[in-house]
Amino acid sequence: MTIIISTILAAVMASFVIIVRMKAAKRPVSGRKIILPPIFMSTGAFMYFSPVFRVTHSEILETVIAGLLFSILLIKTSTFEIRDNEIYLKRSKAFIFILVGLLIIRIAAKVILSSTIEVGQLSGMFFLLAFSMILPWRVAMYMQYKKFREKLAGNLPPKTAH
């Protein structure tokens, strides 16, 4: 039953991320809007104080590597553009498909792994996976954003970057 509930919650959260992402493309971005989500998410690491959520060293390594690999897809589909002398996140249709694809992979992995790994431990792994995806993605976005701020300041000619 926990697997079903967590799967439904994951689908709801993915839908929320897609909606937020689509709305975000309509407003200029700021460094704060880029950096704050992983900072807020980092508070979830308090779950590891409970032994139920702890993961082994090898699970940490596997999960972080998977998260870093998945983050490449997010980084590649997150680009900025300058409009009306402001920096905007450029809409990417591929981003939505990638999020849905990652959700499907996550659900399949959860169903497969839940037969051999305890639910709490699996939750700890999936939190680490998500954080390992989001942190490098947001750092890369922030670095791109800083370049665009320099362009707006007149240091470089404006262009769309990848």
BALO-682947 format. One record per residue: residue number from 1; x, y, z of N, C-alpha, C in turn. Coordinates in Angstrom, 2 decimals, always signed. Each point is the difference from the previous one (the first is absolute). Layout:
[NUM; [X; Y; Z]; [X; Y; Z]; [X; Y; Z]];
...
// end
This chain:
[1; [+0.82; -1.20; +0.00]; [-0.82; +1.20; +0.00]; [+0.86; +1.26; +0.00]];
[2; [+1.13; -0.02; +0.73]; [+0.89; +1.16; +0.05]; [+0.58; +0.31; -1.37]];
[3; [+0.29; -1.04; -0.77]; [+0.54; +0.20; -1.35]; [-1.03; +0.72; -0.87]];
[4; [-1.24; -0.39; +0.10]; [-1.06; +0.62; -0.80]; [-0.16; +1.47; +0.38]];
[5; [-0.05; +0.28; +1.29]; [-0.16; +1.38; +0.47]; [+1.18; +0.85; -0.42]];
[6; [+1.22; -0.51; +0.17]; [+1.18; +0.79; -0.37]; [+0.08; +0.19; -1.52]];
[7; [-0.49; -0.96; -0.78]; [-0.01; +0.14; -1.45]; [-0.99; +1.08; -0.42]];
[8; [-1.16; +0.02; +0.62]; [-0.99; +1.03; -0.29]; [+0.55; +1.38; +0.37]];
[9; [+0.65; +0.09; +1.16]; [+0.60; +1.27; +0.43]; [+1.09; +0.45; -0.98]];
[10; [+0.79; -0.94; -0.49]; [+1.05; +0.33; -0.97]; [-0.61; +0.55; -1.29]];
[11; [-1.10; -0.60; -0.45]; [-0.67; +0.47; -1.21]; [-0.58; +1.40; +0.21]];
[12; [-0.57; +0.25; +1.17]; [-0.54; +1.32; +0.32]; [+1.13; +1.03; +0.04]];
[13; [+1.10; -0.35; +0.64]; [+1.13; +0.91; +0.09]; [+0.58; +0.29; -1.39]];
[14; [+0.10; -1.01; -0.85]; [+0.52; +0.20; -1.35]; [-0.92; +0.94; -0.78]];
[15; [-1.30; -0.19; +0.15]; [-0.97; +0.90; -0.66]; [+0.19; +1.43; +0.49]];
[16; [+0.19; +0.14; +1.30]; [+0.22; +1.32; +0.59]; [+1.26; +0.64; -0.57]];
[17; [+1.08; -0.77; -0.13]; [+1.26; +0.53; -0.54]; [-0.20; +0.46; -1.44]];
[18; [-0.73; -0.76; -0.79]; [-0.25; +0.38; -1.40]; [-0.78; +1.30; -0.06]];
[19; [-1.02; +0.14; +0.83]; [-0.81; +1.22; +0.01]; [+0.85; +1.20; +0.45]];
[20; [+0.77; -0.19; +1.06]; [+0.86; +1.08; +0.50]; [+1.01; +0.40; -1.07]];
[21; [+0.57; -0.99; -0.67]; [+1.00; +0.28; -1.04]; [-0.61; +0.79; -1.15]];
[22; [-1.22; -0.35; -0.39]; [-0.66; +0.71; -1.09]; [-0.32; +1.45; +0.40]];
[23; [-0.41; +0.20; +1.24]; [-0.28; +1.34; +0.49]; [+1.28; +0.82; +0.15]];
[24; [+1.07; -0.66; +0.40]; [+1.28; +0.69; +0.22]; [+0.53; +0.61; -1.29]];
[25; [-0.30; -0.61; -1.12]; [+0.48; +0.52; -1.28]; [-0.66; +1.33; -0.35]];
[26; [-1.07; +0.34; +0.69]; [-0.71; +1.25; -0.28]; [+0.55; +1.18; +0.81]];
[27; [+0.82; -0.29; +1.01]; [+0.55; +1.05; +0.87]; [+1.53; -0.03; -0.06]];
[28; [+0.62; +1.16; +0.16]; [+1.47; +0.00; +0.03]; [+0.53; -0.83; +1.17]];
[29; [+1.16; -0.58; -0.18]; [+0.61; -0.80; +1.07]; [+0.92; +0.89; +0.83]];
[30; [+0.36; -0.51; +1.16]; [+0.97; +0.69; +0.84]; [+0.91; -1.06; +0.61]];
[31; [+1.13; +0.42; +0.47]; [+0.92; -0.93; +0.65]; [-0.65; -0.69; +1.19]];
[32; [-0.80; +0.74; +0.73]; [-0.68; -0.54; +1.18]; [-0.97; -1.12; -0.40]];
[33; [-0.78; +0.21; -1.07]; [-0.96; -1.01; -0.44]; [+0.69; -1.27; -0.48]];
[34; [+1.23; +0.13; -0.43]; [+0.75; -1.17; -0.49]; [+0.60; -0.78; +1.17]];
[35; [+0.57; +0.71; +0.95]; [+0.76; -0.64; +1.08]; [-0.86; -0.48; +1.16]];
[36; [-1.10; +0.66; +0.30]; [-0.78; -0.36; +1.19]; [-0.60; -1.41; +0.00]];
[37; [-0.52; -0.52; -1.12]; [-0.61; -1.35; +0.06]; [+0.91; -1.09; +0.57]];
[38; [+1.27; -0.12; -0.44]; [+0.81; -1.06; +0.63]; [+0.33; +0.29; +1.47]];
[39; [+0.05; +1.27; +0.36]; [+0.24; +0.33; +1.41]; [-1.19; -0.45; +0.84]];
[40; [-1.21; +0.31; -0.47]; [-1.20; -0.43; +0.72]; [-0.08; -1.52; +0.04]];
[41; [+0.33; -0.62; -1.12]; [-0.09; -1.46; -0.07]; [+1.00; -0.67; +0.94]];
[42; [+1.13; +0.64; +0.22]; [+1.05; -0.60; +0.82]; [-0.47; -0.30; +1.42]];
[43; [-1.03; +0.68; +0.46]; [-0.52; -0.28; +1.35]; [-0.55; -1.42; +0.10]];
[44; [-0.35; -0.59; -1.13]; [-0.49; -1.38; -0.02]; [+1.06; -0.99; +0.46]];
[45; [+1.26; +0.41; -0.02]; [+1.08; -0.89; +0.43]; [-0.10; -0.33; +1.49]];
[46; [-0.81; +0.75; +0.73]; [-0.21; -0.34; +1.41]; [-0.62; -1.38; +0.16]];
[47; [-0.59; -0.52; -1.06]; [-0.59; -1.34; +0.07]; [+1.05; -1.05; +0.37]];
[48; [+1.25; +0.27; -0.36]; [+1.05; -0.98; +0.25]; [+0.35; -0.15; +1.49]];
[49; [-0.51; +0.89; +0.84]; [+0.18; -0.18; +1.44]; [-0.77; -1.22; +0.49]];
[50; [-1.04; -0.35; -0.74]; [-0.77; -1.20; +0.35]; [+0.63; -1.21; -0.69]];
[51; [+0.30; -1.06; +0.74]; [+0.62; -1.18; -0.59]; [-0.82; -0.63; -1.13]];
[52; [-1.30; +0.24; -0.01]; [-0.88; -0.58; -1.03]; [+0.41; +0.46; -1.40]];
[53; [+0.50; +1.23; -0.12]; [+0.29; +0.58; -1.31]; [+1.46; -0.11; -0.41]];
[54; [+0.84; -0.53; +0.84]; [+1.44; -0.06; -0.30]; [+0.30; -0.98; -1.12]];
[55; [+1.00; +0.36; -0.79]; [+0.41; -0.83; -1.14]; [+1.47; -0.38; +0.15]];
[56; [+0.38; -1.07; -0.66]; [+1.38; -0.47; +0.08]; [+0.91; +0.87; -0.87]];
[57; [+1.29; -0.14; +0.19]; [+0.97; +0.77; -0.78]; [-0.14; -0.31; -1.49]];
[58; [-0.17; -1.27; -0.34]; [-0.13; -0.35; -1.42]; [-1.29; +0.55; -0.59]];
[59; [-1.08; +0.01; +0.78]; [-1.26; +0.58; -0.48]; [+0.13; +1.51; -0.19]];
[60; [+0.74; +0.65; +0.88]; [+0.25; +1.44; -0.14]; [+0.74; +0.26; -1.31]];
[61; [+1.06; -0.76; -0.23]; [+0.79; +0.18; -1.21]; [-0.83; -0.23; -1.26]];
[62; [-0.75; -1.10; -0.03]; [-0.84; -0.31; -1.17]; [-1.04; +1.08; -0.23]];
[63; [-0.64; +0.44; +1.06]; [-1.06; +0.99; -0.09]; [+0.53; +1.35; -0.46]];
[64; [+1.12; +0.43; +0.54]; [+0.57; +1.29; -0.39]; [+0.44; -0.04; -1.46]];
[65; [+0.62; -1.09; -0.43]; [+0.41; -0.10; -1.40]; [-1.21; +0.05; -0.92]];
[66; [-1.06; -0.72; +0.34]; [-1.23; +0.04; -0.81]; [-0.57; +1.42; -0.03]];
[67; [-0.03; +0.66; +1.14]; [-0.51; +1.37; +0.06]; [+0.82; +0.96; -0.85]];
[68; [+1.32; -0.14; +0.05]; [+0.87; +0.85; -0.82]; [-0.23; -0.24; -1.49]];
[69; [-0.17; -1.26; -0.38]; [-0.27; -0.31; -1.41]; [-1.34; +0.58; -0.45]];
[70; [-1.02; -0.15; +0.83]; [-1.31; +0.56; -0.34]; [+0.04; +1.52; -0.06]];
[71; [+0.84; +0.62; +0.84]; [+0.07; +1.46; +0.01]; [+0.50; +0.55; -1.33]];
[72; [+0.77; -0.78; -0.72]; [+0.50; +0.44; -1.31]; [-1.17; +0.31; -0.93]];
[73; [-1.04; -0.85; +0.05]; [-1.17; +0.25; -0.84]; [-0.68; +1.31; +0.38]];
[74; [-0.11; +0.26; +1.29]; [-0.62; +1.24; +0.46]; [+0.84; +1.22; -0.39]];
[75; [+1.31; -0.13; +0.12]; [+0.90; +1.10; -0.34]; [-0.10; +0.32; -1.49]];
[76; [-0.01; -1.04; -0.82]; [-0.05; +0.20; -1.46]; [-1.31; +0.64; -0.47]];
[77; [-1.08; -0.18; +0.76]; [-1.29; +0.54; -0.43]; [-0.37; +1.29; +0.71]];
[78; [+0.90; +0.54; +0.79]; [-0.26; +1.26; +0.70]; [+0.90; +1.08; -0.57]];
[79; [-0.60; +0.87; -0.79]; [+0.76; +1.08; -0.61]; [-0.68; +1.33; +0.30]];
[80; [+0.75; +1.04; -0.13]; [-0.50; +1.35; +0.26]; [-0.01; +0.80; -1.29]];
[81; [-0.78; +1.07; +0.03]; [+0.00; +0.95; -1.10]; [-0.26; +1.39; +0.58]];
[82; [+0.40; +0.99; -0.76]; [-0.23; +1.37; +0.43]; [-1.16; +0.56; -0.82]];
[83; [-1.02; +0.47; +0.74]; [-1.16; +0.65; -0.63]; [-0.29; +1.27; +0.80]];
[84; [-0.24; +1.06; -0.72]; [-0.36; +1.27; +0.66]; [+1.00; +0.36; +1.10]];
[85; [+1.26; -0.25; -0.29]; [+1.09; +0.33; +0.92]; [-0.11; -0.73; +1.34]];
[86; [-0.62; -1.18; -0.02]; [-0.13; -0.87; +1.18]; [+0.43; -1.41; -0.39]];
[87; [+0.36; -0.81; +0.99]; [+0.42; -1.38; -0.25]; [-1.18; -0.92; +0.30]];
[88; [-0.34; -0.84; -0.99]; [-1.11; -0.93; +0.12]; [+0.49; -1.42; -0.22]];
[89; [-0.65; -0.94; +0.65]; [+0.25; -1.40; -0.26]; [-0.73; -0.34; -1.29]];
[90; [+0.71; -0.56; -0.93]; [-0.57; -0.32; -1.30]; [-0.81; -1.28; +0.09]];
[91; [-1.20; +0.01; -0.54]; [-0.84; -1.19; +0.02]; [+0.62; -1.11; -0.84]];
[92; [-0.09; -1.22; +0.50]; [+0.50; -1.16; -0.71]; [-1.04; -1.11; +0.07]];
[93; [-0.49; -0.40; -1.16]; [-0.97; -1.11; -0.01]; [+0.66; -1.29; +0.46]];
[94; [+1.27; -0.12; -0.26]; [+0.74; -1.21; +0.41]; [+0.02; -0.12; +1.52]];
[95; [+0.02; +1.13; +0.71]; [+0.07; -0.03; +1.46]; [-1.17; -0.77; +0.59]];
[96; [-1.19; +0.24; -0.51]; [-1.20; -0.68; +0.51]; [+0.12; -1.50; -0.24]];
[97; [+0.43; -0.38; -1.20]; [+0.15; -1.43; -0.32]; [+1.07; -0.64; +0.87]];
[98; [+1.07; +0.74; +0.27]; [+1.07; -0.53; +0.86]; [-0.53; -0.19; +1.43]];
[99; [-0.75; +0.97; +0.50]; [-0.56; -0.15; +1.35]; [-0.94; -1.20; +0.08]];
[100; [-0.84; -0.16; -1.00]; [-0.93; -1.14; -0.01]; [+0.80; -1.30; -0.12]];
[101; [+1.02; +0.00; -0.85]; [+0.85; -1.19; -0.14]; [+0.70; -0.36; +1.30]];
[102; [+0.53; +1.02; +0.68]; [+0.66; -0.24; +1.29]; [-1.00; -0.53; +1.03]];
[103; [-1.22; +0.51; -0.05]; [-1.04; -0.48; +0.91]; [-0.31; -1.47; -0.26]];
[104; [-0.11; -0.37; -1.26]; [-0.27; -1.40; -0.35]; [+1.14; -0.90; +0.46]];
[105; [+1.24; +0.45; -0.23]; [+1.16; -0.77; +0.45]; [-0.02; -0.14; +1.52]];
[106; [-0.32; +1.10; +0.68]; [-0.05; -0.01; +1.47]; [-1.06; -0.98; +0.50]];
[107; [-1.17; +0.03; -0.60]; [-1.08; -0.90; +0.42]; [+0.39; -1.45; -0.25]];
[108; [+0.56; -0.27; -1.16]; [+0.42; -1.38; -0.32]; [+1.08; -0.46; +0.97]];
[109; [+0.97; +0.86; +0.28]; [+1.07; -0.36; +0.94]; [-0.57; -0.24; +1.39]];
[110; [-0.95; +0.83; +0.41]; [-0.59; -0.16; +1.33]; [-0.74; -1.33; +0.10]];
[111; [-0.76; -0.34; -1.04]; [-0.74; -1.27; +0.01]; [+0.96; -1.19; +0.05]];
[112; [+1.06; +0.06; -0.80]; [+0.97; -1.10; -0.06]; [+0.79; -0.10; +1.31]];
[113; [+0.50; +1.14; +0.47]; [+0.86; +0.00; +1.19]; [-0.76; -0.22; +1.30]];
[114; [-1.30; +0.30; +0.02]; [-0.75; -0.13; +1.25]; [-0.13; -1.45; +0.46]];
[115; [+0.27; -0.93; -0.90]; [-0.07; -1.40; +0.42]; [+1.27; -0.44; +0.73]];
[116; [+1.10; +0.75; -0.16]; [+1.26; -0.39; +0.63]; [+0.54; +1.03; +1.00]];
[117; [-0.52; +1.22; -0.05]; [+0.49; +1.07; +0.89]; [-1.17; +0.52; +0.81]];
[118; [+0.22; +0.23; +1.29]; [-1.03; +0.52; +0.88]; [-0.51; +1.36; -0.50]];
[119; [-1.26; +0.29; +0.25]; [-0.63; +1.21; -0.50]; [+0.71; +1.26; +0.52]];
[120; [+0.35; +0.05; +1.26]; [+0.69; +1.16; +0.56]; [+1.36; +0.22; -0.66]];
[121; [+0.74; -1.06; -0.13]; [+1.31; +0.07; -0.64]; [-0.14; +0.43; -1.45]];
[122; [-1.01; -0.51; -0.68]; [-0.28; +0.36; -1.39]; [-0.36; +1.49; -0.09]];
[123; [-0.75; +0.49; +0.98]; [-0.33; +1.42; +0.04]; [+1.26; +0.84; +0.15]];
[124; [+0.91; -0.44; +0.84]; [+1.28; +0.69; +0.17]; [+0.79; +0.03; -1.30]];
[125; [-0.04; -1.10; -0.73]; [+0.71; -0.07; -1.28]; [-0.62; +0.96; -1.03]];
[126; [-1.33; +0.04; -0.05]; [-0.65; +0.85; -0.99]; [+0.13; +1.48; +0.34]];
[127; [+0.05; +0.34; +1.28]; [+0.27; +1.38; +0.37]; [+1.40; +0.39; -0.48]];
[128; [+0.96; -0.87; +0.26]; [+1.38; +0.26; -0.42]; [+0.11; +0.09; -1.52]];
[129; [-0.74; -0.85; -0.70]; [-0.02; +0.05; -1.47]; [-0.51; +1.35; -0.47]];
[130; [-1.12; +0.44; +0.56]; [-0.59; +1.28; -0.41]; [+0.96; +1.16; +0.31]];
[131; [+0.59; -0.01; +1.19]; [+0.91; +1.07; +0.38]; [+1.25; -0.01; -0.88]];
[132; [+0.47; -1.19; -0.37]; [+1.18; -0.12; -0.87]; [-0.30; +0.45; -1.42]];
[133; [-1.26; +0.02; -0.37]; [-0.39; +0.54; -1.30]; [-0.17; +1.51; +0.07]];
[134; [-0.68; +0.47; +1.02]; [-0.38; +1.41; +0.08]; [+1.19; +0.91; +0.30]];
[135; [+0.88; -0.41; +0.88]; [+1.11; +0.87; +0.38]; [+0.90; +0.35; -1.19]];
[136; [+0.54; -0.99; -0.76]; [+0.85; +0.39; -1.13]; [-0.76; +0.78; -1.08]];
[137; [-1.28; -0.35; -0.18]; [-0.82; +0.69; -0.99]; [-0.13; +1.48; +0.37]];
[138; [-0.31; +0.28; +1.25]; [-0.17; +1.38; +0.44]; [+1.33; +0.76; +0.02]];
[139; [+1.08; -0.67; +0.34]; [+1.31; +0.65; -0.04]; [+0.34; +0.38; -1.44]];
[140; [-0.25; -0.92; -0.94]; [+0.25; +0.29; -1.42]; [-0.89; +1.15; -0.48]];
[141; [-1.26; +0.00; +0.43]; [-0.90; +1.08; -0.38]; [+0.50; +1.33; +0.56]];
[142; [+0.47; -0.01; +1.23]; [+0.49; +1.24; +0.61]; [+1.22; +0.53; -0.74]];
[143; [+0.88; -0.91; -0.41]; [+1.19; +0.42; -0.75]; [-0.41; +0.63; -1.34]];
[144; [-0.97; -0.61; -0.68]; [-0.52; +0.58; -1.25]; [-0.63; +1.37; +0.27]];
[145; [-0.78; +0.07; +1.06]; [-0.67; +1.24; +0.36]; [+1.02; +1.12; +0.22]];
[146; [+1.10; -0.30; +0.70]; [+1.02; +1.02; +0.24]; [+0.59; +0.50; -1.32]];
[147; [+0.20; -0.89; -0.97]; [+0.51; +0.41; -1.31]; [-0.99; +0.94; -0.69]];
[148; [-1.27; -0.30; +0.12]; [-1.01; +0.85; -0.61]; [-0.08; +1.36; +0.70]];
[149; [+0.21; +0.01; +1.30]; [+0.03; +1.29; +0.72]; [+1.15; +0.86; -0.50]];
[150; [+1.14; -0.64; -0.27]; [+1.14; +0.73; -0.54]; [-0.32; +0.55; -1.38]];
[151; [-0.71; -0.78; -0.80]; [-0.40; +0.47; -1.33]; [-0.91; +1.22; +0.11]];
[152; [-0.94; -0.05; +0.94]; [-0.89; +1.14; +0.20]; [+0.76; +1.23; +0.48]];
[153; [+1.06; -0.22; +0.76]; [+0.80; +1.11; +0.51]; [+0.85; +0.61; -1.10]];
[154; [+0.02; -0.64; -1.19]; [+0.74; +0.54; -1.12]; [+1.36; -0.59; -0.22]];
[155; [+0.34; -1.04; +0.76]; [+1.33; -0.59; -0.13]; [+0.12; -0.93; -1.21]];
[156; [-1.10; -0.62; -0.40]; [+0.03; -0.96; -1.11]; [-1.25; +0.23; -0.87]];
[157; [+0.08; -0.35; -1.28]; [-1.22; +0.14; -0.83]; [-1.06; -1.01; +0.38]];
[158; [-1.28; +0.42; +0.06]; [-1.07; -0.94; +0.40]; [-0.23; -1.10; -1.03]];
[159; [-0.16; -1.20; +0.49]; [-0.26; -1.19; -0.81]; [-0.74; -0.98; +0.87]];
[160; [-0.65; -0.97; -0.63]; [-0.60; -1.09; +0.75]; [+1.09; -1.04; +0.23]];
[161; [+0.16; -0.47; +1.24]; [+1.03; -1.00; +0.31]; [-0.64; -1.32; +0.37]];
[162; [+0.76; -1.03; -0.12]; [-0.48; -1.35; +0.36]; [+0.63; -0.46; +1.25]];
// end
